[in-house]
């Protein structure tokens, strides 16, 4: 992996603000403490890269960064700047519209090519799958990025229980469809419900997370409560929110974005600075909470971990 | 139409339209400067949300488009309401449109990209909406400079022809907005609809009809 040239120092006042904020939440030290322990393999395989974020920080040491040393996105930004078109296309309007969204009771219908189909409730999910904390960068296709401490469990844990049949090649996710409480779903341009999918090897990858919380708190509706996918090396729209249905399938699922704008959004949607969106460049990005732009990195900085999944593939063709 | 204009509102209208035009003139200056002042205040106060640069980019762009639309609505209003006094509002509105387009472009080049010319060039080549927006901005800039009386006198008849390019700027500005958002996002369409209406008003058959009814 290429050495990053942008581990610049965050302005101290901002840094202190965020540190104070974390302290207030009472998770300053604990936030990254589980990070190293939860990985089968380290975030970064190369030895020449800064590792300060990977090594658990001592309490109150102010080490709330991701593994490249970038400060985590402020909680208030994570919960107030959201793309969730089920509510509205206005990123800063989602939180208000989603305020009363009911996420309990909740269950996920498991189906398709699996040995153990059927519904699974959030209660069962919480009991069966202990969560761990993972700090991931989340790069939106629009060109902004956040670093978020998620609570979740690997999707592979669920897959081991539901047992995909040998004919299953892909996993297909569906979000909730409830136009009565989700006003954005009255926009008929989009073929609701929201659908996303992964290739099975992507789904089994250790980085692929089913998240139920951020910053030690349960997910809020605007962030995809009660349970969502997080695939950190792909553009944010792949990380489907408020999941109600999971199917194992043989054919490549057609996502909502593939259906709405097939020339602009492909199935893979891997973060890739060299493949532009047809209408804008993907070479740079801005971290929420900062002003200057940074170069976007291949697979959002997770090339060591996921690059092998795409060996021999033309990523321009499979965008 | 004729009846409506000459009978129904004619008397109070004739008496008050001059003063109304002056009030409108003042309102245009206040209303056009307000977005700048509010923007600076919000920047100062940190009220611009999680992505402040994008927020001010959007605000300046929308203000540019709004003032451009208002400037394009002066002639139809003047003709339909026989309100010649509002003609003088066209120039300040056009200048505000050019000003906010300049602010919009400066935010993009200076604040957003920090003069990263390489990235800016790459963007201009790949991003249709950047090209379209730049074209609209260039037209507005040229029209703003040549709006000086000096140019108006010197250019004679060709001045009017040059300033018809404002219609092109309108089309390009609307297109710029549409291309900048994801498909299915409806925010540009109210602007586009009004622009379409105002531009259709300039079509020869519509103009013939307008002149007939006057």
Interface residues (C-beta under 8 A of the other chain):
Chain A: X77 X80 X81 X85 X89 X91 X92 X142 X144 X187 X189 X190 X260 X261 X264 X276 X279 X280 X281 X283 X284 X286 X288 X289 X291 X292 X293
Chain B: X49 X50 X51 X52 X53 X54 X111 X112 X113 X114 X116 X119 X122 X123 X126 X127 X128 X129 X130 X179 X180 X181 X182 X183 X184 X185 X186 X187
